[in-house]
Each structure stands twice: as structure tokens, then as C-alpha cells.
Amino acid sequence: MGKAVKTIGITYDLRDDYRAAGYSDEETAEFDKPETIDAIEETLQSLGYRTDRIGSLQKLVMRLAAGERWDLVFNIAEGMYGYGREAAVPALLEAYRIPYTFSDPLVLSLTLHKGMTKRVIRDLGIPTPDFAIVETAADSETIELDFPVFAKPVAEGTSKGVSDASRVTAHRDLLNVCRDLMLRYKQPVLVESYLPGREFTVGIVGTGEDARAVGVMEVMLNEHAERDVYSYTNKQQYEERVQYRLADDAMADRARETALAAWRGLGCRDGGRVDVRADASGNPNFLEVNPLAGLHPKHSDLPIMCTLAGISYQALLDMITRSALKRLNRARTTTHAHPSSRISRAAPGSPRSLFR
């Protein structure tokens, strides 16, 4: 399947680059460490591909302007600013008709905004906690959800802004929590009903009907962890604060079904994670989706889950890449079979993508 692809470029944001520019550990928490890029590149090479490290959006722009091209881009660039930060690299690659791994700009923009994502999930009929979006301090005073509630930034990853203060038990505290989060992260706050049940993260590979769960991993907090919440601190210090185990009971099966329905309904592609938590009745609810999941071979949730399930890091990246190549091959076949629909004939600004 991959023989037509000779060179895979790799786009990413390196944490060290941003730390050198003066950004804090928390601001750069979603970005990658050198060992992650090393692992991805070495694994792709072991699968028979030539690789080319491109780096950030800015470096991609310069190299495209210089006339460089790739058969496929393995994209894990997170970006720094705005709701479109994860979508910027895929959008640019689509403009140049260069295929890439993982989700498209529409999905990445939508899913970065947790509130907008939950509106779509709710419309799909998938269970998710009741919620409200707080954009001003006054908004927090009009929330009609039953307490306790859970508050977090509307567009952050890696549990940034999530702490033991996120679980709020009274209206008088919610105003202060929302004010603090809006001040620190310069964005609205998602407030949703707190779910007291078991928490899972479901790893998924593939696209559409080909998507499948590689595992359902339960997140269990140790006695030294911040209570009731998979917080930023708990996640950063997971070796001392968190236990992970594969779950295969009836509730885990329902969590898997919920996650796959959300993945397919949102149009996510190739690989990622869906976070699910059970309500007081034991019903799994969608919390959020990560269509650009971390790929550190030892410290990221998706590779941890695959290791527990007996799936090697090489096998994980092979599944992700094959999923992307299947779309590419399908697009090439369709183009050859229907010359009138060739992307080269599309008008400027056409939403059609060679890689859909």
C-alpha cells in the first residue's frame, strides 16, 4: 500500500524551541520532546519510508515557498495561537495538495473548542454532560446546572487549566474559578455537570467504518493525586499519581461504543483518543476527543494503552500511516476513474480535497 509513497515529511512543534523563546512549561506542555520526534522518524524508517524533518508551521511555509514537496506528511503540529492552531498545517498542506496523516482542518478546529464539539455530539445523540459556556464573569452567575460542576478552559489540551479547583460545589466559588481561568488562558470556560463515575480513555485507529478501538484504558488516581480529577499536575506526574489499566468489562464495552460513535460522527481520522466518563447511573458519557494524540513512546496515553494491549509502537504508527495511505490511494483511484472530478479542475477556493 505504501510503495508509492517514498518520502514522508514530519511536521511538529518542538517544546525546546518554544522554551528557548521564553515560553513556560505549561504553555509548551502540548508540544513534543526531541525523543518523540526521534521515535517517530526511526519507526517510519523501520517501516521502509524515507523521512524528512520539517518542523513547525513557519518552517513548513519556508520550505513550501522554496519549492519542496513530500509524498505524505506525518503531521503532529499543535500550533500556538487561536482556535485554528491545530488546523493551520493541514490547511496549508491541502492548499498545496499534499496528503497528510490525521484529521482535516474542519475537524481540528471544531474539536479544539470543547463546547462546539459537545454541541455536535449532543446533536448526534451521544451522551455528554449538560454544559454552559462562560465568556464573561456575569455568565457564571446565570448557570442553571446542578452542582457539583466541572470548569476548564474551552480550548486547551494536556489538561491545562484543570486542577482540584475545577470541581466546583457552589455558585459562590464558580465565579472565582471562571475568572481565574479566563484571566490565565484568555478564552471562555466550559462548565459542565460533574460526572462521579469511572473514567476511561479509548484509543482509536482508522477512519470512518474502518475505525476500531485498540483499547479502553481506565484512569485511576492514587492517594497522593489531586482528587476526583485527571488534572494537569496528575497527568504531568502520572508515574507517582496515576494508575492505568486496560478495562474489558461491560461498562468498558459501552465506553468503547460511545467513543467510536463520537469518532465517526465527528469525522476524525487515522488515530487518536476519546475521553469518556460514567455518570451516577453508570452510563458512559463523551467528555472530549483528542484527534492529535501525543505519541511519546513511553509517556503518552495512546502508546501506553497500546503497550498494555500488546501492540508495539511500530505497529501503532504503521496502522496510522496505512489509514492515511488508504485515503490517498482511494483518492487517486477516484481521480483516475472520473477525470471530470480531478482536483486540478476545481475552482480556486473549492472545498474539495484531494485527500478526503
N, C-alpha and C positions, 0 to 999 in steps of 0.2 A: 504493500500500500504506500510506503513512504519512499520508494525508489526515485520518483520524480522530484522529490524534494532533496536537494543536495546540501544547501546551506540554511541553517536556522539562526536567525539573529535573536538576541536576548535583550529585552528592554526591562529596566528595573530602576528603582531608586535606592541608592546605597546610603545606609544610615551614616557612615563615616563622613561622606561628602557634606551632608547637612549639619552634622555636629561640628565639622571644621568651619562651617559658615556661621556658627553661633546659635544654632537651634538646640533646644533642650532634649533630654532623653525622652520625655513624654511626647513632645512634638514630633519626634522621629521614630516613635515606637512601632509604627506600621511599616517602616522601611526595612530593607534587608541588610543582613550582615554579609561580609565577604564570603564566609563559609557556605552560605546558602547559594550564592551565585556559582561558587566553585562546584558545589554538589550538582546543581542543575546542568552546568556545562559538561562536567565529566560524565554525567549519566547520559545526556543526549549523545555525546561522543561514543559512549559504550553501546548505544543503540544504532550506531552506524552513520550518524549525521556529522557534517562539518558544522562548527559553531562560530559565531561572531558576536562578541560582547558589544552591544550598542550603548546601553545605559539609559539615562533619563530622557524625558521628552525633549529637552533642549539639545541634547546630543543627537537624538533622532532627527530633529529638524535640520541640524547642520549636515548630517550625513546624507539625508534625502536631497538637500539642496546641492550637495556635491555629486549627485547622480548615482549614489549607491542604492542597491536593491537586494532583497533576500527572497528566497523561495517561500519561507514561512518565518514568522516572528513569534517566539515564545514570550508572551507579554505578562509581566507581573508588576508593572509600574503603577504605583498608587497615586502619584501626584501630590501636590501640596495645598492648593487653594480651590475653594468653591465646590459646589455640588457636582460639577463636571470633571473633577480632578482625575477620577479613575477612568473616565471616558475619553480623555484627551488623546492618549496614544492610539487606542483603537480607531478613533475618528480620523486621525491623521493617516493611519495606515489604510483605512478604507478609501480616503481621498486619492491615495496612490495605488489603490487596487492591490495591496499586499496582504495576503492572508495572515491570520494570527490565531493564537490559542485564546481560549476563554471567551467570556461574554462580550456582546457588542455594546456600542456607546449608549443605546437606549436603556438596556438592562443595567449597565453600570451606573448610569445617572439615577435611574429610578431606585435601585436597591441601596444606594448610598444614603438616601433620605428615608429613614425608617418609618416615618409617618405616611409618606406617599406609598411606600411598599405595603404597609398594613392596610391601606385603603383598597389596593388591588387585591390583596389576599382575602380581605373581607368580601369583596365583590365576587371572588371565585368560590365563596362558600367554605373556605378553610378556617377552622377555629383560630382565633387570635384574641388576646386580651383587649377589652374595651380600652379606649385611649383618648387623649386630647393632646393638641399641640399648643405649647405655651410660647408665645412670641414676645409678650410684654409681661411685666410684673402683674399687671391687672388681670391678665388671663388666668393666672394661677388661682385667683380668688373666685372665679366663676366655675371651676371644675366641679362636676356633679358625680364623679366616680366615688364608689365606696372605698374607704380606707381599710387596709394599707394600700398605697400605690407605689409605683416604681418610677423614678425620674432619671433620665440620662440624655446626653446631647443627641440631637436628632440625626447627626451625620458624622459620627466618629466610629472608628474601629478599634480593635485590640482592647476593648473595654475601657477606653479613655473616658474619663468623667464618671466612671462607675465605682462607687465605694460603699462602705456600710451606711453612709448617709443617704444613699439612693432609695432605700426602702423607707418610705415616709408614712407615719401613722396618724398624722393630724394636719388639718388645714394650716394651723399657725406655723408649722415647720416647712410646709411646701413652698411658701413664698420665699423663704430664705434659701432653700435648696435651689430653686429655679433661678433666683437672682444670681447666685454664685456660679451656676453652670453657664448662664448666658454671658456673664462677665468674663469668665475664663475662656470660653470656647467661641464666643462671638457668633452664636447661632441659636435657633429655637431649641426647646427642650421637649422631648417626648415623655409624657406622663401616661402610664398605663396601669391597669389593675394588677396588683401583685399576685403572682401565682405561687402557692406554697408547696407544690409537688416536686417530683423528681425532675432533674434537668439532664437533657441529652444534647449531644451534637452529632448530627448524622452526616457522614462523609458520602459524597456522591461523585460518580464519574459518568461521563456520557452526556448526550444531548437528546431532548425530546423523549420519544418512546424507547430509545436506546439507553437512557439514563438508568443507573442502578445504584443502590446503596452498597458501599463497600464495608460499612459497619455502623453500628449505633453505639456510641460511647457515652457512658454516664459520667457526669462530673460530680464528684463527691468531695466536700470540703472537710479538711482535718480540723481538729480542735483549736489549732493556732491560727486558723484563717479568719478573715473578716466574715462574719456570719451572714447566712441567707443570700449571699450574692457572689457570683463569679466575677469578682471585681478586678480592676486594673492591677492592684497590688497582689491579689491572689494569683492572677494569671502570670505576672512577672516572676513571682516566687513559687511557681507551681510545684517544684520538687519538694518543698517543705510544707506547702499548704493544701495541695490538691491531690486526690487520688482519681485515676482514670481506670475504668474497666469496661469491657465490652458487655453490653446487655442483650439478652436474647429471650426475654420473657414476653408475655402478651402486651404489656404496655410499650415495650421497646418496638414490637411489631407495629403497633399503632403509630408510634413516633416516626418510624420508617415511612409508613404510608403518608403521613402528614407532610413529611419533608419532601418526598418525591412529588406529591401533588403541587407543593409550592414551587419546587424547582422547575417543573414542567410548565406550570401556569405562568410563571414569571419569564420564561424563555431563557433560563440560564444554560450555559454550555460548558462541556468538556470536564469540569471538575470544580469542586468547592464544598462548602458545608452549609447546613441549615441547623439553626439552634431551635430547640423545642423544649417546652417545659409543661408539666402537667398541672391542671387546676385542682381544686379541692376535691373534685369528684374523680380524679384520676384520668381525665381526658387530656391527651397531649395537645398543646397549642403552639402555633408558629410564633416565634419571637423575632428572629431576623435571619437573613441569609448572607453568606459571605461568598460571592462569586469569584473573588480573587483571594483565595485562602492562602495562608502562609505555607511555605514549602521548605522551611528549615528541616533537614532530615531527622533531627532528634528532638527539637523543641516546639515544633508547630503541631497543632491539634490533628490535622489531616494525616500527616505522616505517622504521628504517634498511634492514631487509630488503625492505620494500615499495618503497622508493625504488630499491634496486638492481634490483628486478624490474619497474620501470616503473609501479608502482601509486602513485597520488597519495595524499596524506594524506586528502583529501576522499573519495576512493574507498574507502579503508580504513574510515573512520568510517561511510560510507554502508552498506558491507557489514555492519558490526557492528550498526548500527541496524536494517537491514532484517531481519537474522536475528532480532532481538528482536521486531520487529513481526510477523513471520510466526508466532511462537508466540502472540502476543496475538490476532491475527486467527483463528488456529486455535482458541484457547480460546473466543473469542466465538461462533464458528460452532458449536462443540460444545455450548456453553451454550444457544444458541437452538434447536438441533436436539433436545436432550434436556433438557426442563425439569426432569425429576426429578433431574438431576445438578447443578442450579445450585449454585454455591458458597455462595449465601446460605442454602441449606438444610443445609449441612454443620454438624455439631455443633461446639461450641467445642473447639478443640484438634485438629480434624481435620487430617491431614497433607496433604489435597488442596490444591493451589494453583491459583488462577485462571490463573497464568502458566506452568504446566508444559506 
